């Protein structure tokens, strides 16, 4: 089985949002996904897109995605922030994540950015083991902050 890798298109957004919800279930936080399909589409494909993504397909079905955007570090300069890398349960361990991760890493290199950053839950051993294969470093002592506007 050879997954096909391609850039995400607007028509993919409903499926991408399904994958996001699948990830939220896995991370035990399904109630945290509050974005609407319309907002998701506008943010990726509207007049001022803020994210890009790649998908993997098998027989025309999207089975994985990597969604990212450009962030700026005053210490490091431009970097890619990998918001989500998701592979459906039935296709994990088949190289889909590797294909997606390496594509986003290559986008970072091709654009001359200083690197690639992401977050991973400290209990997600399969993900931690995946990233360790790339000699990824994990920050200690940093806490995530957020404010939700209602």
C-alpha positions, 0 to 999 in steps of 0.5 A, a space after each residue: 500500500 503506497 499512500 499518496 502525499 499531496 497538498 490539502 485543498 479546500 474540499 478536504 476541510 470536512 475530512 481534516 476536521 474529522 481527523 482533528 476530532 479523532 485526535 481530540 478523542 484520543 487526547 481525551 479532550 473532544 469538547 475542546 474542538 469548537 472551530 466550525 467548518 466555515 472558520 476552518 475553511 476560511 482560515 486555510 483557504 480564505 483571503 488571508 490563509 493562516 495555515 497549510 497542510 499536507 494529506 496522505 490518501 489511500 484509494 482516494 481516502 484521506 488517512 493522514 494530515 499534517 497542518 502547520 503555519 509559520 511562526 516567528 521566534 525573536 530568538 530563532 527567526 522564522 520557524 514552522 509550527 506543526 499544529 497537528 500531525 494525525 494518522 488514522 488508527 488503522 494506518 498508524 505504523 505504516 509510514 504515513 506519519 514519517 511521510 507527512 513529518 518529513 514533508 513539513 520538515 522539508 518545507 521548512 528547509 526549502 524556505 530557509 526557516 530556522 527549524 520546526 517546532 511542535 507540542 506533544 503530550 507527555 503521556 503520548 509515548 507512541 508520539 514521543 518515540 516517533 519524534 525521538 527517531 529524529 533526535 527531537 529535543 523536548 523543552 523542560 520547564 515551559 508551561 503553555 498559556 492560553 486565553 480563550 475569547 468568547 
